[in-house]
Each structure stands twice: as C-alpha cells, then as structure tokens.
Amino acid sequence: MMFVAGCDIGSLTSKAVILKDNKIAGSCVITSKPKPWESANAVMDSALRDSGLSMDDIDYCVGTGYGRDKIPFINEAVSEIACHGKGARWLLPSARTVIDIGGQDCKAMKMDENGKVNKFITNDKCASGTGRFLEVMSRVLDISLDELGTISSRAESPITLASTCTVWAQADVIRHLNNKVPVEDIAAGINTAMASRMAILVNSVGMESDVCMTGGVAKNNGVLSALEQLLGIRIKRIRRADPQVTGALGAALFALEKNKGGSE
Amino acid sequence: MITAGCDIGSLTAKAVILKDGKILSSPVIKRKQHPDEAALEVIGLALDQAGMYMNDIDYCVGTGYGCDFIPFANGTESEISCHGKGAVWQRPSARMVIDIGGQDAKAIKVGEDGSVRRYIYNDKCASGTGRFLEIIAEALDTRLEDMGDLALSSTNNLTLSNQCVVFAETEIISLVNEGKEIADILNALHNAVANRIVSLARSIEPEEEIVMTGGVAKNPGMFSALGKALGMDLVKMKSPQINGALGAALFAMEQVLVS
C-alpha cells in the first residue's frame, strides 16, 4: 500500500488530493490564505483528516500551482499545465482538449493520444475569461457563484455584454440592473461572455475531441452550455471526482509515478 | 460671430463659448444620469458666465460619447477631430495629442491646420484610461485630485506586475497590507497607466511637440509619468480639459463661415 499526495496552491483556492495506490483516499478545497505556505499546511491537514492519515504516511508529495515553490512539505514541484493534463486524463481517459479555468487565469491545452500536452495557451493578463470575471459579476448581481451558473437556464431573453473588459462589463451589468432587466437574463449574458473568451483560447490551440473542462468553473452549467453552443460540440462532464481538484490530482499522480520509479 | 462647443464625456461635461476667436466661457461639470441633462446644465452655465442667451449662439457643435443626445447642437463632430483642432489652436506647434479620458485614451497626430493625420485609441480595456486611476482612488480612499501630487512625492521605486485593472486592484491592496507607502504605490500606478498609453502612442510614431489633453492632463503625476515613459518632453496646455469642447466650437465657427 502506498500513499502519495498532490498539493495545488492557486491564487483563490488551494487543493490537495491524497491517493492510495491509484484511488483517491481524500481531497480538500479551501480558500487560499495570504501566504502560500499557510494555505499548503491548512489544505494538506484537511485532506489528511479526510483520509484518516497523517503526514508521516505520505510517501511522496508533488506541489503545483502559482505557490508551488513555497510549499514546505513537497518532494518536488511540477508545472500546472503538466498537472492539469495528467489529472484530466485520469478523470477522462479520452480527453484530448482540456480547458481549465482558474481564479485568475484560463488555460486551454491539447494532448496527444498518450496524454502528453503538446500545445497550450494561457491567459493570465486579463481578468475577462477567468474565474475572477464571474466572481466580480456575482458580487454585482448579489448572488452566489453557484447561482450564477444555474439561474441562466431560466433566461428568456439573454442580454449581450457589449464590452470584454471586466471593468466595462461591470458597468454594463449595473446599467441592465437599473433598467430592471431580470437577473436570469443578465446571468445568461455573463456566462456567454465568459464562454466566448474561453472559446478564443480553445480555438487557438485547435480543438480535438474529447473536450473537457477542469477547475471550479467546470461546475458552472451555464458557462458549460454556453461554451458548447459556441464551439458546436459536447463537452464531456467530469464525474469521477470534483473537477476543481484536477491540478492537485495530477500532482498526486506524478508523485505516484515518482514513488513507483524510486522503489523499483 | 458667436459659436459654442459642447463635449459630453463619460465622467464630465464641458462647454466652450467662442466669440470671434476668443473664449468667453468654458465650464466643466460632473456627469448626470442622462447626457441631455448634462448638456443642458453645462451650456446653461456657459451662457450665464458669458452673459448670453441661447439665441445669441450662431452655431453649436457637439462631441464626446454623448454627442447624439445634445438637444441644442446643430451638428456633431468626432472627439478625435475636436481634440486635434482644439490642441493646435491652443498650441500651434503641437503635432501629437494624447488624450486620456474617463473611459478611453487616444493618441492623435495632427497637421499644422489641426487636421487629423493618424490616430489610435483604446476603449476596450480599462487599463490605460482614467477609470484605472478612479478605481484605485476609490480602493485607497484617496481623492482623485490628490493622487498625482502624492505620486510625485514617492521616494521608493515600485512596479505593478499586473496590467489588468481588476488584478492590479488586488495587487495594490496587498501592497498596502504589506506596509508599502501610498505615495510609492500611486507612483507605480501612474507609471502603469503611462506605459499603456505610450505603447498605444508608439504604434503611430510619436512626433514632437506632444500635448496632453483631457481632465487627466491636470494630474501632475500623470503628466510627469507620461513624459518619462515617452522619453520626450510633454508640453503643458493652459486648458487641457476643455480642449474637446473648444475644438467643437472651432468647427462650429467654420460651419458659420462656410454658410
């Protein structure tokens, strides 16, 4: 029996996954703390508790995410792209294109039949098309992120946001609210705007089936179905685990390989 | 001959009344809920200050994002043309105009007669517009008018790593929490805005003399940051904020002369 862990320290949330051989023994998502090492310790503690283990039981741990170099307990750090590719492939073995939406970035990556990432593109310069965009908008609408994803299905005449920039789009949304446009219609417009930014990235890496989405936004059905419409394909839903932990899962899978390699 | 120009911007409304090539009045007011309200109020103020009535005005040209809602305008002219026209009238040797507005930024190359040769503008991204300064002023609870002077009092060099206003706002809040001086943060902010505008201006090859128009030109921190980022001297104008309205009033004058 072998226990390994993956720890993904993101800008908004931190995730940890513990694998027992090739099975998820425990996982956890927390809101990131001001210091990356604080997030790492806290999320790891919870994931260990979730699996009834202690740090001593972990044979190997891989870190990823923007704070990966600040995680005190890892044996190795691996890039986010590699971890997301790896994790996505485990969750959906047929995946060739992965769209990952983080709190402050958006990535699209393409993999070959063996799961090796051979092309990727990232937007971390502009808040539009990242989780941050949805966060800002849900705050303006005074609804939760979850609600933003669900109520758009009830929209009767969705609005179109004229601006890409989050700052200008926020002003657009406020104007629509002042004009008493139903929140569902505004939410639908927001999800479509989000999806169209993501579609630009997907199209520039060149889409190949199957397509799946990882990261917290993958749980937002409004964005998913808007993106399906824009891309004209069906996006495979991830059911094997929470899509938000994909990066940490990938990190744990790397740890598993490393540890196997080392013990052989 | 008496003409008027009215510039309805996103944050302020400006009017200029011209009599035989002299500015009689040039008030600036804050935006109103509707552009037509702002237009009526600012022209009313301009007429009061000039001691005139609406029917004394031979021709009025509107400009700015709200130019189609000015009830009394006889015609409209683009902001780009008005800023070029106004700048060369104010400063005949000006060959490039940089205008930073509340929702956009423009770089305009002009000929001797104030006609537009080339221009470029950004209204897609809030970074590099006056809105960036406004949002940070709110976040730091600083008055917009004080920001420039505060930035100039900075003693430590600081650079913002984010370009996006949304991300930069978060970065700035963490800089404050780390105990960085507000002056240094504001200096970094002004440099960030200036760098964005300079990369815009560079794409049409800046030419001296360069003047800065729009309300942001009154901000000494922005003026200095922009000059530094350009590596060229900027020329100060007497009335940068009313430059667009002035250009409109000059176009109105031409209209009267033609007819």
Contacts between the chains, C-beta under 8 A, distances in Angstrom:
chain1	res1	chain2	res2	distance
A	34	B	174	7.8
A	34	B	177	7.7
A	104	B	167	6.5
A	125	B	163	5.9
A	125	B	164	6.2
A	126	B	125	7.3
A	126	B	163	7.8
A	126	B	164	5.0
A	127	B	164	4.9
A	127	B	165	7.9
A	127	B	166	3.7
A	127	B	167	5.9
A	132	B	166	5.9
A	132	B	167	7.4
A	133	B	166	7.9
A	136	B	166	6.5
A	163	B	124	7.3
A	164	B	124	6.2
A	164	B	125	7.8
A	165	B	124	6.1
A	165	B	125	5.0
A	165	B	126	5.1
A	165	B	165	7.8
A	166	B	126	7.8
A	166	B	164	7.5
A	166	B	165	7.5
A	166	B	166	4.8
A	167	B	126	3.6
A	167	B	131	6.1
A	167	B	135	7.0
A	167	B	165	5.1
A	167	B	166	6.7
A	168	B	103	7.4
A	168	B	126	6.2
